Amino acid sequence: MKIGVMGHGPIVEKCLDAISKVSGSQAIAIYNRPVSAKEGEAIAKKFHLEKCYTDFEKFLKDDTIDTVYIALPNSLHYDYALKILNAGKNAIVEKPFTSTVKETEHLVQIAKEKRKFLFEAITTCHLPNMKALKEHMKEIGELSVVQTNFSQYSSRYDAFKNGETPNIFNPEFSGGALMDINVYNIHFIVGLFGEPESVSYFPKKAENGIDTSGIAILQYPNFACSAVAAKDSESKGFAYVQGKDGTLKINSHVSRCEELIITIGQTSKTINLQESDNHLVYEFESFTKVVNEQDYDTCYKWLEHTRSVMKVLEKARKFAGILFPADQQ
Amino acid sequence: MKIGVMGHGPIVEKCLDAISKVSGSQAIAIYNRPVSAKEGEAIAKKFHLEKCYTDFEKFLKDDTIDTVYIALPNSLHYDYALKILNAGKNAIVEKPFTSTVKETEHLVQIAKEKRKFLFEAITTCHLPNMKALKEHMKEIGELSVVQTNFSQYSSRYDAFKNGETPNIFNPEFSGGALMDINVYNIHFIVGLFGEPESVSYFPKKAENGIDTSGIAILQYPNFACSAVAAKDSESKGFAYVQGKDGTLKINSHVSRCEELIITIGQTSKTINLQESDNHLVYEFESFTKVVNEQDYDTCYKWLEHTRSVMKVLEKARKFAGILFPADQQ
């Protein structure tokens, strides 16, 4: 996979570090708008990228790039992914995949028509410890309650409280705690149990209508899950799955699933199958394998999962009256 | 306070042990139905109680008893509390206080008319660590999310799964996880923040309609709380209050509040103001002080809190379609 990246946030550097650790994958170019040229150049230099673009049309026409990684504000994911697929390249889109289910469905349709690969860049589903948890699910017996918490005080929350509106707290940019951070918990829950029967969302809302934290409830036929996320407060993250015969616990945010603790009766054991200090390595290993083996079935199966997650996010938003410009499209 | 107790479950023994540790309070009698005479006699012997009744009318007419502690199935709390108040005695009623708000309001009215003391026997509100948490609330800044979990696998759940219907899993007896165990979380939350704006409840229901576990959501004007409780699975209990500047954590079920951890930024400190190994001691100290000082104001203030909790329980039940015979009264 020959990758061109779009964007210049911390996630771009983390991603380039991950790509450098995955064999069969190589980052060769970066694109940023002229206003962010310096940031792009600095990243290109740090990660020894061959090319540094500020002209999107030229970036798009670079035939040495087969796959584009899109790390732009949430509201731009759809437009750029569409342009990239239409230009005949594969697209890797940062979470949250798009603003709406409709946008997701359209991108999937185009990817299939063009026979291109399309991925959501989300750590959770590709982590070995998450897969281990899935395999041990049966041991805890009939499910009772599931709780997750991913709360990370945003570096931009103080500015927001002081009257600025960073993208991540802006409905115009499809921001908010649900889209930005609860999306991990929802990937975790939907990854384990599929699409829920119903979704409710109880957010803390700022004056501009955006959610800075909140509790989402995903109901399944015989149990309920709570997904808590906050960008306005900090916590030790966790995921807790309670069954009749025992519990499964992730002792960190589910974006990392650092450690899995299985407790049956009085006995606990800890599993950790992850060696890398960069938890993005696992998703890029997955993408690289799928692309290099031309495994469209797996790619489209993952997109079905992404669509289920998008449906939960959209139901949660609508339950709580959080609307984006993309909802009017 | 000269106390007569009704019932013979484990909570009665725990309560008698607590009373024996509180100065100004003394248990002198026990009442049980003739069918449970042996259990009553064994407890009377163990705790050196002067009298052991199986005739309720005689028990009621015993003038040496001024206060009756009612540890009967939930659905019987109201009827017996009413009889006891009408007989001119104070009543201490095990949680959940009654089956409905209407029953609570009627008992409160009668207690006031008769100028008697009426208490809900609930540990949470009277624990020193809970009071400490309340005092430290301001330090964590603007509230974001609150989570509690109290899950204790019921010794009667296996029998229930095998087709029996113990009182605690029987709607006829006002049973279920919400009434029996989530009531602690709700006392905790209402104790901190008062009555919520709205209440939702997402239970796991058995075939007879009773909730064996569930997630209650209490919404306040600018934040939400989740109260998780299960009798069909086990967990390490906790309460987690997240604010803009820090977190408050109870590292046990809120019925005990064993330890309070305050984290502001990178700094944590642990507080434990509770020395007794019997956490029921604190509520009986409170009741004894109020009765011996004839402090009706405090008693009625606590009853207002109990009424708020009952309103939450009733709203939660109705949200989830859990109905008791008492709802028809």
Interface residues (C-beta under 8 A of the other chain):
Chain A: E142 S144 V145 Q147 N149 S151 Y153 Y157 S200 F202 P203 K204 K205 T212 S213 G214 I215 I217 Q219 N222 F223 A224 S226 V228 A230 D232 S233 E234 S235 Y240 Q242 G243 K244 G246 T247
Chain B: E142 S144 V145 Q147 N149 S151 Y153 Y157 S200 F202 P203 K204 K205 T212 S213 G214 I215 I217 Q219 N222 F223 A224 S226 V228 A230 D232 S233 E234 S235 Y240 Q242 G243 K244 G246 T247
